[in-house]
Amino acid sequence: MPNLVRLYILQVLAGFGLSAVFVGLLMWFNVANLWHLVNATQGGMVAVVMLFMFNGIVFAGVQFSITIMRMAQNDTPGGGKKDDLPVMPAPMVPVRVEAKSRR
């Protein structure tokens, strides 16, 4: 299995693990009265599964993107400025504009 695929699978598992913890904490602390809403409605467990799945997709994407961005190597010197070219503003020149009457 290629290293990138292995890395992606690990980050997806981490993202869904974080999603499980997040949804569990939402239910445990009864944020916005979610625990009562899940228990009192007929489709409450479907909502919990959807919450877990959609948060898992988001957290997995964030995990993978952070990991990929941390792998980048920056070989250029820092600062981001051009060394030899000084930045000088252009001289301001007044421009006459004819204004027509609105009446």
N, C-alpha and C positions, 0 to 999 in steps of 0.2 A: 504494500500500500504506500503511495507517495506521502512524503512528509506533510505536504500542504493539506491533503485529505484527512490525514490523521489529526493534524492541528485543528481543522475545521470541526471534526467530530467531537474532539475534546472541548472546544469552545461552545458548541451547541449543547453538550451535556452540562457544562457549567452554567450556561444561560438558563436552561430549563430547571436546574437545581436552584438557582437564584429565584426563578419564578415561583417555584414551590414554596420557598421560604417566604417570599413576598406575599403571596396569596394566603399562606397560613397565618402570617402576622396580621394581615387585613382582617381575617376572620376572627383571630384570637382577640384583637383589640376592638373588634366590632366597629370599625371605621364606617361612618355614615349608616350605622345600623344594618350592615350587610349580613351579619349572622342571623338576625331575626328575619330579614328579607329572604334569605336562602331557605330557612326552615319553614317559613310561613307560606311560601308559594310552591306551586306544583313543579315549575321548571327551574327551581333554585339550583339544583346540582348541575344542570346544563350551563347555567350562568357561571358557576364556579369553574367548570371545565373550560369554558370559553375564555374566562379571565386568565386561567393558567396557560392555555395555549398561546393566546395573543401576547401576553407578557413574556412567555418563553421565547417567542419569535423575536421580539424586540430586544430582550436581554442577550440572546444568542448573537444577534447582529452586532450589538454594541461590544460584547466580549471579543468577537472575532476582529472587528475593526480596530479596537484598541490594541490587540495583540499584533496585528499587521503593522499598524503605525509605529509601534515601539520597536519593530524589527528594522526600520529604516536606518541607514547609515548616512550621516551627513559629513562629506569629505571637504566641503567648502568652508572657508573661514567665516566666522560669524559676523554679524553686523548688517549685511544686506545692502551696503552702500557701494557705489562705484568709487574706487580709490582715487583715480587721477582727475576726474572731471568735477570741478566745483559747481555747485548748484547756485546759479544767479538768476534772480527774477528778471523777467523782461521789463524794459522801461514802460511806464504807463504813458499812453498818448491819448489826449482828449479827442473825442469823436463827436462832431456836430450831427444832430438828428433833427430833422424838420418834423414838427408836431402839427397835425391838422386839427382844426377846431371840430369839436364834437357836436356843435349846434347846427 
